Amino acid sequence: MQCGEGVVDFGGQGPPIVLLHGLMGRATTWWPVTRWLTGYGHVVGLDARGHGRSRRRGEWRTEEFVADVAQLVTGLGEGPAVVIGHSMGGLHAWVLAATHPELVRAVVVEDMAPDQRGRTVEAWRGHFDSWPVPFRSLAHVREFFGSTGDYFAECVEERADGYHLLADLEDLYEIAAEWGRRDYWSFVDSVRCPLLVVEAGDTAMPPGQQAELAGRVPGGRHVVVPGAGHVVHDDAPEQYRGAVEAFLSEVLGR
């Protein structure tokens, strides 16, 4: 695995497969998935601006994030990519497919809805402020987050006084605030490539939207993973793998 500035090359050979993480995450949170995903192609993860080791900041509009992904896929020079995104990354994946169809072979969206207008980030502030930051150790991070402890252990860095989130919370609030002001159905309606939507059974997304997201794309597919939380690939890895492998086998002819 080789790491560049905000880019992680997980290896594999074949068609490019680009992984996009969710808000607060980073490319390396995908590592457990890449252990089987490299059997389908060349897997690369991207730290979104404001996340991980990316040096890109500011300009938090969705279109700016998507431009970063387009630059990555173009730079790979390996043809159109399968783009797999969790939450925020799922949004960026389908907007990329809508605006740069020549760069996208297929899309997997994990637990993201196109219309969250009216929701505000204020409901998150109290929750995040309650976190015991700085965490005393990585074991403390894992204990605090429980079933998603390994995921969040990838999202912190050690400083002199303990472990802090890599992403700045104020940046995250600004990024997410856009989702409460606009909807993304027009981009959904422009997607023409194969699309799979993997919805968490315990999703916090507006009900019915993920099924509609899949239904509005020709040939789109929708899978619900019962009992899974928002990070489906971490919370229910075998069910997630089964759904994605079945999709990739058909899309890539494997």
Protein Blocks (a to p, Z undefined) as FASTA:
>chain_A
ZZdehiacebjedjdddddddehiafklmmmmmmmmmmnoccdddddehiajbfbegjib
fklmmmmmmmmmmmnonopaddddehjlmmmmmmmmmmmmmlpfbdcdehiafblghiaf
klmmmmmmmpccdcfbfklmmmmnommmmmmmmmcccdfkbccdfbdfklmmmmmmmmmm
pccklmmmmpcbdcdddddfkbcbdehklmmmmmmpghiacdddehiafklmlmmmmlmm
mmmmmmmmmmnoZZ
